[in-house]
Amino acid sequence: MQPHQVSDETRDALVRLEAKLDGLFNSFRPDLDGEAVNDNAIANVLRHSNDAHEREQAWLASKAIGPVVADHVRVLAHLRNESARQLGARDYFALTLATSELDEDRLFATLAAVDDATRLHGTHVVLPTG
């Protein structure tokens, strides 16, 4: 293993797990009213339906992927964090910021400033989409 690199075994495990998760997310079709639908169908209902029950069912269907991937995501997070610690970082988040040449304190200060600037009388301003 070279300095500043994870072991071949760890890298292979990360690649396999990321590919597995990509496959699960890409092939998952939630059930909406007894029919397997894609993300576009869910988004269409959420954007255009005036029926609160229909929107709720679409939203719940969109969350059905969670239990399918949860264990894999936890393992991936653990593996990424362990790899980052082996490379001298606090965790994967800190490693990603460092390799992207972003200062964590400055990032959080900027996000806090944006949050403060977008508050209006104790509520967040909702910007129109699309």
Backbone as CSV, one residue per row, in Angstrom:
resi,resn,N_x,N_y,N_z,CA_x,CA_y,CA_z,C_x,C_y,C_z
1,MET,0.850,-1.186,0.000,0.000,0.000,0.000,0.894,1.247,0.000
2,GLN,0.609,2.168,-0.877,1.348,3.413,-0.968,0.861,4.379,0.112
3,PRO,1.730,5.323,0.515,1.245,6.355,1.438,0.101,7.126,0.778
4,HIS,-0.819,7.567,1.558,-1.965,8.365,1.093,-2.915,7.576,0.198
5,GLN,-2.891,6.259,0.340,-3.831,5.412,-0.390,-4.390,4.363,0.557
6,VAL,-5.634,3.981,0.335,-6.204,2.878,1.107,-5.708,1.568,0.501
7,SER,-5.836,0.510,1.250,-5.385,-0.787,0.758,-6.219,-1.224,-0.447
8,ASP,-5.649,-2.118,-1.237,-6.370,-2.648,-2.396,-7.671,-3.308,-1.967
9,GLU,-7.631,-4.029,-0.852,-8.828,-4.726,-0.364,-9.925,-3.731,0.015
10,THR,-9.531,-2.659,0.702,-10.511,-1.642,1.104,-11.082,-0.945,-0.113
11,ARG,-10.196,-0.577,-1.056,-10.667,0.093,-2.278,-11.636,-0.803,-3.039
12,ASP,-11.297,-2.096,-3.163,-12.183,-3.027,-3.863,-13.527,-3.157,-3.154
13,ALA,-13.497,-3.207,-1.828,-14.745,-3.298,-1.064,-15.595,-2.046,-1.272
14,LEU,-14.955,-0.876,-1.274,-15.680,0.376,-1.508,-16.304,0.395,-2.900
15,VAL,-15.544,0.007,-3.895,-16.041,0.007,-5.279,-17.211,-0.957,-5.425
16,ARG,-17.076,-2.161,-4.870,-18.168,-3.144,-4.961,-19.437,-2.631,-4.275
17,LEU,-19.268,-2.051,-3.084,-20.430,-1.570,-2.336,-21.083,-0.376,-3.028
18,GLU,-20.294,0.543,-3.544,-20.851,1.689,-4.268,-21.592,1.230,-5.526
19,ALA,-21.034,0.252,-6.233,-21.698,-0.283,-7.428,-23.003,-0.972,-7.047
20,LYS,-22.989,-1.720,-5.953,-24.209,-2.392,-5.479,-25.290,-1.361,-5.178
21,LEU,-24.918,-0.304,-4.463,-25.893,0.740,-4.129,-26.399,1.454,-5.385
22,ASP,-25.500,1.771,-6.305,-25.925,2.391,-7.568,-26.957,1.513,-8.266
23,GLY,-26.686,0.217,-8.323,-27.614,-0.715,-8.962,-28.959,-0.756,-8.265
24,LEU,-28.942,-0.768,-6.938,-30.198,-0.790,-6.190,-31.012,0.475,-6.433
25,PHE,-30.350,1.634,-6.365,-31.065,2.892,-6.598,-31.583,2.981,-8.035
26,ASN,-30.770,2.579,-8.991,-31.154,2.706,-10.400,-32.262,1.747,-10.816
27,SER,-32.316,0.591,-10.189,-33.318,-0.403,-10.604,-34.576,-0.382,-9.745
28,PHE,-34.558,0.370,-8.649,-35.713,0.364,-7.746,-36.911,1.057,-8.386
29,ARG,-38.050,0.422,-8.299,-39.302,0.990,-8.778,-40.318,0.890,-7.650
30,PRO,-40.634,2.029,-7.025,-41.600,1.991,-5.930,-42.994,1.641,-6.428
31,ASP,-43.792,1.153,-5.521,-45.173,0.770,-5.828,-46.086,1.951,-5.517
32,LEU,-46.853,2.364,-6.499,-47.836,3.435,-6.321,-49.164,2.919,-6.842
33,ASP,-50.092,2.724,-5.937,-51.416,2.198,-6.287,-51.326,0.868,-7.022
34,GLY,-50.429,-0.002,-6.547,-50.312,-1.338,-7.122,-49.517,-1.428,-8.398
35,GLU,-48.886,-0.340,-8.800,-48.108,-0.328,-10.038,-46.682,0.114,-9.738
36,ALA,-45.712,-0.606,-10.279,-44.315,-0.203,-10.150,-44.089,1.016,-11.042
37,VAL,-43.599,2.098,-10.452,-43.422,3.347,-11.193,-41.988,3.836,-11.057
38,ASN,-41.604,4.743,-11.944,-40.258,5.317,-11.872,-40.301,6.660,-11.141
39,ASP,-39.124,7.247,-10.979,-39.016,8.524,-10.263,-39.810,9.643,-10.946
40,ASN,-39.862,9.604,-12.267,-40.591,10.654,-12.986,-42.088,10.621,-12.663
41,ALA,-42.641,9.423,-12.530,-44.064,9.304,-12.189,-44.326,9.850,-10.792
42,ILE,-43.429,9.543,-9.869,-43.563,10.057,-8.499,-43.480,11.582,-8.517
43,ALA,-42.480,12.118,-9.199,-42.301,13.568,-9.268,-43.508,14.245,-9.899
44,ASN,-44.078,13.632,-10.910,-45.251,14.190,-11.574,-46.426,14.327,-10.596
45,VAL,-46.657,13.290,-9.814,-47.745,13.344,-8.826,-47.449,14.427,-7.796
46,LEU,-46.229,14.461,-7.299,-45.883,15.438,-6.265,-45.981,16.872,-6.780
47,ARG,-45.682,17.095,-8.032,-45.728,18.452,-8.596,-47.129,18.897,-8.998
48,HIS,-47.935,17.944,-9.492,-49.150,18.364,-10.169,-50.465,17.930,-9.528
49,SER,-50.431,16.956,-8.649,-51.693,16.479,-8.083,-52.237,17.450,-7.041
50,ASN,-53.533,17.662,-7.082,-54.210,18.465,-6.061,-54.796,17.593,-4.958
51,ASP,-54.629,16.294,-5.086,-55.171,15.325,-4.132,-54.116,15.042,-3.051
52,ALA,-54.382,15.507,-1.827,-53.415,15.361,-0.733,-53.103,13.895,-0.459
53,HIS,-54.098,13.027,-0.517,-53.865,11.603,-0.271,-52.963,11.008,-1.357
54,GLU,-53.212,11.381,-2.603,-52.385,10.886,-3.703,-50.935,11.360,-3.552
55,ARG,-50.758,12.633,-3.175,-49.407,13.159,-2.965,-48.717,12.445,-1.811
56,GLU,-49.458,12.190,-0.746,-48.873,11.475,0.399,-48.429,10.073,-0.009
57,GLN,-49.261,9.378,-0.766,-48.911,8.032,-1.209,-47.675,8.051,-2.113
58,ALA,-47.584,9.052,-2.969,-46.419,9.178,-3.842,-45.168,9.468,-3.011
59,TRP,-45.303,10.344,-2.037,-44.158,10.671,-1.184,-43.703,9.430,-0.422
60,LEU,-44.645,8.694,0.148,-44.297,7.470,0.877,-43.646,6.446,-0.053
61,ALA,-44.161,6.323,-1.258,-43.578,5.394,-2.226,-42.138,5.780,-2.539
62,SER,-41.879,7.085,-2.613,-40.522,7.542,-2.925,-39.534,7.198,-1.816
63,LYS,-40.040,6.987,-0.624,-39.171,6.668,0.514,-38.982,5.161,0.693
64,ALA,-39.643,4.348,-0.095,-39.594,2.896,0.058,-38.208,2.317,-0.216
65,ILE,-37.357,3.052,-0.883,-35.998,2.593,-1.149,-35.177,2.520,0.135
66,GLY,-35.519,3.306,1.121,-34.750,3.384,2.365,-34.430,2.044,3.004
67,PRO,-35.457,1.242,3.310,-35.164,-0.056,3.929,-34.355,-0.995,3.030
68,VAL,-34.453,-0.814,1.727,-33.727,-1.669,0.783,-32.220,-1.386,0.852
69,VAL,-31.850,-0.125,1.028,-30.437,0.256,0.976,-29.822,0.580,2.338
70,ALA,-30.614,0.667,3.373,-30.136,1.168,4.671,-28.896,0.448,5.185
71,ASP,-28.921,-0.862,5.214,-27.772,-1.596,5.744,-26.526,-1.370,4.898
72,HIS,-26.700,-1.337,3.586,-25.560,-1.105,2.689,-24.983,0.302,2.890
73,VAL,-25.854,1.290,3.089,-25.400,2.665,3.293,-24.608,2.766,4.601
74,ARG,-25.092,2.102,5.640,-24.369,2.115,6.914,-22.976,1.499,6.773
75,VAL,-22.894,0.375,6.089,-21.598,-0.279,5.883,-20.684,0.637,5.063
76,LEU,-21.228,1.257,4.020,-20.433,2.160,3.194,-19.922,3.340,4.018
77,ALA,-20.773,3.930,4.837,-20.362,5.060,5.678,-19.242,4.634,6.627
78,HIS,-19.389,3.479,7.238,-18.368,2.979,8.150,-17.047,2.766,7.403
79,LEU,-17.121,2.140,6.243,-15.923,1.850,5.446,-15.254,3.139,4.966
80,ARG,-16.039,4.098,4.532,-15.474,5.378,4.095,-14.809,6.105,5.256
81,ASN,-15.475,6.135,6.402,-14.904,6.821,7.562,-13.628,6.141,8.041
82,GLU,-13.635,4.816,8.071,-12.438,4.081,8.479,-11.287,4.341,7.506
83,SER,-11.583,4.341,6.224,-10.561,4.631,5.215,-9.999,6.036,5.402
84,ALA,-10.878,6.996,5.634,-10.438,8.380,5.832,-9.547,8.496,7.068
85,ARG,-9.908,7.804,8.148,-9.078,7.835,9.357,-7.700,7.224,9.089
86,GLN,-7.659,6.153,8.290,-6.375,5.545,7.950,-5.485,6.520,7.169
87,LEU,-6.125,7.442,6.468,-5.377,8.442,5.695,-5.110,9.715,6.499
88,GLY,-5.503,9.700,7.787,-5.205,10.825,8.662,-6.298,11.859,8.794
89,ALA,-7.452,11.619,8.197,-8.562,12.570,8.295,-9.486,12.180,9.450
90,ARG,-10.264,13.127,9.919,-11.224,12.869,10.996,-12.281,11.873,10.551
91,ASP,-12.790,12.075,9.317,-13.828,11.214,8.747,-13.903,11.485,7.244
92,TYR,-14.807,10.791,6.579,-14.924,10.903,5.126,-15.318,12.321,4.704
93,PHE,-16.189,12.951,5.466,-16.620,14.313,5.154,-15.410,15.248,5.164
94,ALA,-14.606,15.172,6.216,-13.425,16.038,6.315,-12.437,15.743,5.188
95,LEU,-12.259,14.472,4.852,-11.361,14.099,3.759,-11.855,14.658,2.426
96,THR,-13.153,14.555,2.187,-13.733,15.067,0.946,-13.552,16.576,0.839
97,LEU,-13.776,17.294,1.939,-13.560,18.738,1.912,-12.093,19.063,1.636
98,ALA,-11.196,18.352,2.313,-9.768,18.622,2.146,-9.308,18.343,0.719
99,THR,-9.763,17.243,0.145,-9.341,16.924,-1.219,-10.001,17.830,-2.253
100,SER,-11.075,18.501,-1.849,-11.727,19.485,-2.719,-11.219,20.899,-2.441
101,GLU,-10.232,20.984,-1.540,-9.632,22.257,-1.145,-10.663,23.235,-0.593
102,LEU,-11.564,22.699,0.229,-12.555,23.530,0.903,-12.248,23.565,2.396
103,ASP,-12.331,24.743,2.985,-12.112,24.907,4.411,-13.442,24.683,5.138
104,GLU,-13.464,23.718,6.042,-14.706,23.354,6.722,-15.307,24.515,7.504
105,ASP,-14.493,25.236,8.259,-15.017,26.363,9.046,-15.609,27.434,8.138
106,ARG,-14.927,27.722,7.040,-15.439,28.731,6.108,-16.734,28.260,5.452
107,LEU,-16.802,26.969,5.093,-18.022,26.420,4.504,-19.202,26.590,5.446
108,PHE,-19.011,26.198,6.719,-20.116,26.302,7.671,-20.480,27.757,7.972
109,ALA,-19.499,28.638,7.975,-19.788,30.057,8.160,-20.614,30.595,6.993
110,THR,-20.259,30.182,5.788,-21.005,30.609,4.604,-22.433,30.077,4.647
111,LEU,-22.583,28.802,4.988,-23.927,28.221,5.078,-24.761,28.908,6.154
112,ALA,-24.141,29.245,7.272,-24.862,29.953,8.339,-25.284,31.344,7.864
113,ALA,-24.411,32.008,7.124,-24.751,33.331,6.596,-25.903,33.249,5.604
114,VAL,-25.896,32.242,4.749,-26.992,32.053,3.795,-28.286,31.756,4.550
115,ASP,-28.202,30.899,5.558,-29.375,30.573,6.362,-29.946,31.836,7.015
116,ASP,-29.069,32.628,7.607,-29.524,33.871,8.240,-30.141,34.825,7.221
117,ALA,-29.538,34.922,6.045,-30.014,35.852,5.022,-31.346,35.426,4.420
118,THR,-31.678,34.151,4.507,-32.918,33.686,3.891,-34.053,33.511,4.894
119,ARG,-33.823,33.893,6.122,-34.904,33.829,7.114,-35.730,35.106,7.042
120,LEU,-37.033,34.949,7.189,-37.926,36.100,7.149,-38.921,35.941,8.287
121,HIS,-38.826,36.754,9.290,-39.740,36.715,10.433,-39.868,35.319,11.028
122,GLY,-38.746,34.669,11.227,-38.754,33.369,11.886,-39.079,32.190,10.990
123,THR,-39.315,32.414,9.716,-39.577,31.308,8.795,-38.617,31.412,7.631
124,HIS,-38.421,30.327,6.949,-37.552,30.341,5.783,-38.326,30.813,4.566
125,VAL,-37.657,31.551,3.736,-38.226,31.976,2.465,-38.218,30.774,1.536
126,VAL,-39.343,30.493,0.902,-39.419,29.398,-0.049,-39.334,29.991,-1.441
127,LEU,-38.287,29.602,-2.155,-38.094,30.121,-3.505,-38.866,29.286,-4.497
128,PRO,-39.441,29.885,-5.520,-40.160,29.115,-6.533,-39.204,28.214,-7.297
129,THR,-39.691,27.066,-7.717,-38.861,26.141,-8.485,-39.317,26.126,-9.932
130,GLY,-38.412,25.653,-10.766,-38.703,25.364,-12.160,-39.073,26.496,-12.978
